Amino acid sequence: MSDTFTWGAATGVGSMPGGDAREAAKTVTGSFDGPQEGMPYLAELPARGPGADMIGRTAGLLVDVYARVEPSGWRVGDRPGRDTKRARAWLGEDLDALEEFTQGYQGPLKVQAVGPWTLAAALELRNGEAALSDPGACRDLAGSLAEGLREHLADVRRRVPGAQVVLQLDEPSLIAVLRGQVKTASEYRTHRAVDRQVVEDTLRAVLAVQGEGPTVVHSCAPDVPFALLRRTGAHAISFDTALLTERDDETLGEAVEGGTKLFAGVVPGVDGRLSDPAGSVMGVRTLWRRLGLNPGSLAESVVVTPSCGLAGASPAYARAVLAHCVKAARSLADNPE
């Protein structure tokens, strides 16, 4: 990754409320007016239904692997059907809107997709079991995802030529995969835990589609495996700060000292009363003191985000949250102590 790359002080996780692609793109790009303020991103609008949801949207990116909606969820099919076409059409609509509102833009721009392990835990094979049950299927799925992401990233770069594109992989099921907690179709048993080295190698291979470009792995679950994610080559790790415990201190400190960027989720993703911006990042300042880190490194090391996606928020609250993240990041920079 280039030494001159600027992440931006704040960003969102990915999802936004409602179903209007232009309104979402306008909000996201308008909330972050440049690299110093924050990083705009390609908004996801799951309220539109199957194909706009997290799994369906990423399934639409896959190359030579197709999926359709069943009552139990997304299942691999033989050919691209209505559900695949709908997913691709909505992504195209979102990209058109983003392109419209980023004319002349230069700076970081984030795109999100589900990572290979959350995808394997959610996507069913023809027998109804998760792809996670079959190591060969997991390998094929990861390869298809990597190829689809390569094409997707190239498309984004063509549409927004001034952008430094950031790839974020969403892995909310990663801990469950590592611990053998993903349930089988019968729900009476769980799938066997996947070897940590296999998990790490697969994530590294998918992130590698970015070449030297910046990458993020997002997990809004407890016990984020910071050390494993650093070994995959991810440049940044995105998480909900409310779920941190002192058990995370050592690996977090090592991550910061090793140059890993922390995307700290500090603002609730659902409607509620927002504290003052300085109060929102108080927990991050406390963490820094506990780790014995230099307060002056806070603004360089942390990107402020909502705690998770904003799909469950009202449009007005989502706008307020993004603006709040920018102000909270400014507070970190101005008053790191």
C-alpha positions as CSV (number, residue, x, y, z in Angstrom):
1,M,0.0,0.0,0.0
2,S,1.3,3.5,-0.9
3,D,2.8,5.5,2.0
4,T,0.9,8.5,0.6
5,F,-2.6,6.9,1.0
6,T,-5.0,8.8,3.3
7,W,-7.8,6.7,4.8
8,G,-10.0,9.6,5.9
9,A,-10.9,10.2,9.5
10,A,-14.4,8.6,9.5
11,T,-16.5,6.3,7.3
12,G,-19.6,4.1,7.5
13,V,-19.7,0.3,7.6
14,G,-21.8,-0.3,4.5
15,S,-25.5,-0.6,4.7
16,M,-28.0,2.3,4.7
17,P,-31.7,2.5,5.2
18,G,-34.4,2.7,2.5
19,G,-34.3,1.7,-1.1
20,D,-33.4,4.9,-3.0
21,A,-29.9,4.4,-4.5
22,R,-29.5,8.1,-5.5
23,E,-30.5,9.3,-2.0
24,A,-28.1,6.9,-0.3
25,A,-25.2,7.9,-2.6
26,K,-25.9,11.6,-2.1
27,T,-25.9,11.1,1.7
28,V,-22.7,9.0,1.8
29,T,-20.7,11.3,-0.5
30,G,-22.1,14.4,1.1
31,S,-21.2,13.3,4.6
32,F,-17.5,13.0,3.7
33,D,-16.3,16.0,1.6
34,G,-12.7,14.8,1.2
35,P,-10.0,12.6,2.5
36,Q,-9.4,14.8,5.5
37,E,-13.0,14.5,6.6
38,G,-13.8,10.9,5.8
39,M,-14.1,8.1,3.3
40,P,-17.3,7.7,1.1
41,Y,-18.4,4.2,0.3
42,L,-20.7,2.2,-2.0
43,A,-23.9,2.1,0.0
44,E,-25.8,-1.2,0.4
45,L,-29.6,-1.1,0.7
46,P,-30.9,-4.4,2.0
47,A,-34.4,-3.1,2.6
48,R,-35.1,-3.6,-1.1
49,G,-35.2,-7.4,-0.5
50,P,-33.5,-10.6,-1.6
51,G,-30.5,-9.7,-3.8
52,A,-29.9,-6.4,-2.0
53,D,-29.2,-8.3,1.2
54,M,-25.6,-8.9,2.3
55,I,-25.4,-12.5,1.1
56,G,-27.4,-12.1,-2.1
57,R,-25.5,-9.0,-3.2
58,T,-22.1,-10.8,-2.9
59,A,-23.6,-14.0,-4.5
60,G,-24.4,-11.8,-7.5
61,L,-20.6,-11.0,-7.8
62,L,-19.6,-14.6,-8.0
63,V,-18.1,-15.9,-11.3
64,D,-19.5,-19.2,-12.7
65,V,-21.3,-19.8,-9.4
66,Y,-25.0,-18.9,-9.2
67,A,-27.5,-18.7,-6.4
68,R,-31.2,-18.5,-5.9
69,V,-33.5,-17.8,-3.0
70,E,-35.1,-20.7,-1.2
71,P,-37.3,-20.6,1.9
72,S,-34.2,-21.5,4.0
73,G,-32.0,-18.9,2.4
74,W,-29.6,-18.6,-0.6
75,R,-28.7,-21.8,-2.4
76,V,-26.3,-22.6,-5.2
77,G,-28.1,-23.2,-8.5
78,D,-27.1,-24.3,-12.1
79,R,-27.5,-21.1,-14.0
80,P,-28.1,-17.4,-13.4
81,G,-31.8,-17.0,-12.6
82,R,-34.1,-14.2,-11.6
83,D,-32.5,-13.7,-8.2
84,T,-29.0,-13.4,-9.6
85,K,-30.2,-11.0,-12.2
86,R,-31.9,-8.9,-9.6
87,A,-28.8,-8.8,-7.4
88,R,-26.7,-7.6,-10.3
89,A,-29.3,-5.0,-11.4
90,W,-29.4,-3.5,-8.0
91,L,-25.6,-3.4,-7.7
92,G,-25.5,-1.7,-11.1
93,E,-28.1,0.9,-9.9
94,D,-26.0,1.6,-6.8
95,L,-22.8,2.0,-8.9
96,D,-24.6,4.4,-11.3
97,A,-25.7,6.5,-8.4
98,L,-22.2,6.5,-6.8
99,E,-20.7,7.5,-10.2
100,E,-23.1,10.4,-10.5
101,F,-22.2,11.8,-7.1
102,T,-18.4,11.3,-7.3
103,Q,-17.7,13.3,-10.5
104,G,-14.2,14.7,-10.1
105,Y,-13.7,13.0,-6.8
106,Q,-10.2,12.2,-5.7
107,G,-9.5,10.2,-2.6
108,P,-10.3,7.0,-0.8
109,L,-13.5,5.1,-1.7
110,K,-14.6,2.0,0.0
111,V,-16.5,-1.0,-1.4
112,Q,-17.8,-3.9,0.7
113,A,-18.5,-7.6,0.1
114,V,-19.1,-10.6,2.3
115,G,-15.9,-12.5,3.0
116,P,-15.4,-16.2,2.0
117,W,-16.1,-17.7,5.4
118,T,-19.4,-15.9,6.2
119,L,-20.4,-16.7,2.6
120,A,-19.6,-20.4,3.1
121,A,-21.5,-20.4,6.3
122,A,-24.6,-18.8,4.7
123,L,-24.7,-20.2,1.1
124,E,-26.4,-23.6,0.8
125,L,-25.2,-26.4,-1.5
126,R,-27.8,-28.3,-3.5
127,N,-28.3,-30.8,-0.6
128,G,-29.3,-27.9,1.7
129,E,-26.2,-27.9,3.8
130,A,-24.0,-24.9,4.1
131,A,-21.0,-24.8,1.7
132,L,-19.0,-24.8,4.9
133,S,-19.7,-28.6,5.2
134,D,-17.5,-29.3,2.1
135,P,-13.8,-28.1,2.0
136,G,-13.8,-28.4,-1.8
137,A,-16.9,-26.2,-2.1
138,C,-15.3,-23.6,0.2
139,R,-12.2,-23.5,-2.0
140,D,-14.4,-23.1,-5.2
141,L,-16.5,-20.4,-3.5
142,A,-13.4,-18.4,-2.4
143,G,-11.9,-18.7,-5.9
144,S,-15.2,-17.5,-7.5
145,L,-15.5,-14.6,-5.0
146,A,-11.9,-13.5,-5.7
147,E,-12.5,-13.5,-9.5
148,G,-15.8,-11.6,-9.0
149,L,-14.2,-9.0,-6.7
150,R,-11.4,-8.5,-9.2
151,E,-13.9,-7.5,-11.9
152,H,-16.0,-5.4,-9.5
153,L,-13.0,-3.4,-8.3
154,A,-11.9,-2.8,-11.9
155,D,-15.4,-1.5,-12.7
156,V,-15.4,0.9,-9.7
157,R,-12.0,2.2,-10.8
158,R,-13.3,2.8,-14.3
159,R,-16.4,4.7,-13.0
160,V,-14.5,6.8,-10.4
161,P,-11.0,7.2,-11.9
162,G,-9.8,9.5,-9.2
163,A,-10.6,7.1,-6.4
164,Q,-8.2,5.0,-4.4
165,V,-10.4,2.0,-3.9
166,V,-10.5,0.3,-0.5
167,L,-11.8,-3.3,-0.3
168,Q,-13.7,-4.3,2.8
169,L,-14.6,-7.9,3.5
170,D,-17.5,-8.4,6.0
171,E,-17.0,-11.5,8.2
172,P,-19.6,-11.5,10.9
173,S,-19.6,-15.3,11.0
174,L,-15.8,-15.7,11.2
175,I,-15.7,-16.5,15.0
176,A,-18.5,-19.1,14.6
177,V,-16.6,-20.8,11.8
178,L,-13.4,-20.9,13.8
179,R,-15.2,-22.3,16.9
180,G,-17.4,-24.8,15.1
181,Q,-20.6,-23.0,16.1
182,V,-22.3,-22.8,12.6
183,K,-25.5,-25.0,12.8
184,T,-26.2,-27.7,10.2
185,A,-29.5,-27.7,8.2
186,S,-31.2,-29.8,10.9
187,E,-30.0,-27.4,13.6
188,Y,-29.3,-30.4,15.9
189,R,-25.6,-30.3,15.2
190,T,-22.9,-27.8,14.2
191,H,-20.3,-28.0,11.4
192,R,-16.8,-28.9,12.4
193,A,-14.5,-25.9,13.2
194,V,-12.3,-24.9,10.3
195,D,-8.6,-25.0,10.8
196,R,-7.2,-21.6,11.6
197,Q,-4.5,-21.8,9.0
198,V,-7.0,-22.7,6.3
199,V,-9.2,-19.7,7.4
200,E,-6.2,-17.4,7.3
201,D,-4.8,-18.7,3.9
202,T,-8.2,-18.3,2.3
203,L,-8.8,-14.8,3.5
204,R,-5.3,-13.8,2.4
205,A,-6.0,-15.2,-1.1
206,V,-9.2,-13.2,-1.5
207,L,-7.7,-10.0,-0.1
208,A,-4.8,-10.4,-2.6
209,V,-7.2,-9.4,-5.5
210,Q,-6.5,-5.8,-4.3
211,G,-2.8,-6.2,-5.1
212,E,-1.0,-3.4,-3.2
213,G,-4.3,-1.6,-2.6
214,P,-5.8,-1.0,0.9
215,T,-7.9,-3.7,2.6
216,V,-10.2,-3.9,5.6
217,V,-11.9,-6.9,7.4
218,H,-15.0,-6.0,9.3
219,S,-16.5,-8.2,12.1
220,C,-19.2,-6.9,14.4
221,A,-19.1,-10.1,16.6
222,P,-17.3,-10.4,20.0
223,D,-13.8,-11.8,20.2
224,V,-12.5,-10.5,16.9
225,P,-9.3,-12.5,16.0
226,F,-7.1,-9.5,15.6
227,A,-3.8,-11.5,15.3
228,L,-5.2,-13.8,12.6
229,L,-6.6,-10.9,10.6
230,R,-3.3,-9.1,10.7
231,R,-1.5,-12.2,9.3
232,T,-3.9,-12.2,6.3
233,G,-2.3,-8.9,5.2
234,A,-5.4,-6.8,6.0
235,H,-4.4,-3.2,6.4
236,A,-7.3,-2.3,8.7
237,I,-9.7,-4.1,11.1
238,S,-13.2,-2.9,11.6
239,F,-15.1,-3.7,14.9
240,D,-17.6,-2.7,17.5
241,T,-15.7,-1.1,20.4
242,A,-18.6,-1.9,22.8
243,L,-17.7,-5.6,22.4
244,L,-14.0,-5.3,23.3
245,T,-12.8,-6.8,26.6
246,E,-9.4,-6.5,28.3
247,R,-8.6,-9.9,26.7
248,D,-8.2,-8.0,23.4
249,D,-5.7,-5.5,24.8
250,E,-2.5,-7.3,23.9
251,T,-3.4,-8.1,20.3
252,L,-4.9,-4.6,19.8
253,G,-1.7,-3.0,21.1
254,E,0.4,-5.2,18.8
255,A,-1.9,-4.3,15.9
256,V,-1.5,-0.5,16.4
257,E,2.3,-0.8,16.9
258,G,2.5,-2.9,13.7
259,G,0.7,-0.2,11.7
260,T,-2.8,-1.8,11.4
261,K,-5.5,0.8,11.1
262,L,-8.4,0.4,13.6
263,F,-11.9,1.2,12.3
264,A,-13.5,1.8,15.7
265,G,-17.3,1.4,15.7
266,V,-18.4,3.9,18.4
267,V,-21.8,5.3,17.4
268,P,-25.0,3.1,17.7
269,G,-26.3,2.0,14.4
270,V,-30.0,2.2,15.4
271,D,-32.0,5.2,16.3
272,G,-31.3,6.7,19.7
273,R,-29.9,9.7,21.4
274,L,-26.4,10.7,20.3
275,S,-24.0,11.8,22.9
276,D,-21.7,14.7,22.2
277,P,-19.0,13.7,19.7
278,A,-16.1,13.8,22.2
279,G,-18.1,11.5,24.5
280,S,-18.5,9.0,21.6
281,V,-14.8,8.5,21.4
282,M,-14.1,8.5,25.1
283,G,-13.8,4.7,25.1
284,V,-11.1,4.9,22.4
285,R,-9.1,7.4,24.5
286,T,-9.5,5.1,27.6
287,L,-8.3,2.1,25.5
288,W,-5.2,4.1,24.4
289,R,-4.3,5.0,28.0
290,R,-4.8,1.4,29.1
291,L,-2.5,0.2,26.3
292,G,0.1,2.8,27.2
293,L,0.1,4.2,23.6
294,N,1.0,7.7,22.6
295,P,-2.2,9.8,22.5
296,G,-0.7,11.7,19.5
297,S,-1.0,8.5,17.4
298,L,-4.8,8.3,18.0
299,A,-5.9,10.2,14.9
300,E,-3.4,8.5,12.7
301,S,-4.4,5.0,13.9
302,V,-8.2,5.2,14.2
303,V,-11.0,5.7,11.7
304,V,-14.3,6.5,13.5
305,T,-17.4,4.5,12.3
306,P,-20.9,3.5,13.4
307,S,-20.9,0.3,15.5
308,C,-22.3,-1.7,12.5
309,G,-24.4,-1.0,9.4
310,L,-27.2,1.5,9.3
311,A,-29.9,-0.5,7.6
312,G,-32.0,-0.6,10.7
313,A,-31.8,3.2,11.2
314,S,-34.2,5.9,10.0
315,P,-32.8,8.0,7.1
316,A,-32.6,11.1,9.3
317,Y,-30.7,9.2,12.0
318,A,-28.3,7.6,9.4
319,R,-27.4,11.1,8.1
320,A,-26.9,12.3,11.7
321,V,-24.7,9.3,12.5
322,L,-22.3,9.9,9.6
323,A,-22.0,13.6,10.4
324,H,-21.5,12.6,14.1
325,C,-18.6,10.3,13.2
326,V,-16.9,13.1,11.3
327,K,-17.2,15.4,14.4
328,A,-16.0,12.6,16.7
329,A,-13.0,12.0,14.6
330,R,-12.2,15.7,14.6
331,S,-12.4,15.6,18.4
332,L,-9.8,12.8,18.5
333,A,-7.5,14.8,16.3
334,D,-7.9,18.1,18.2
335,N,-7.9,16.7,21.8
336,P,-6.2,13.2,21.8
337,E,-5.7,13.4,25.6
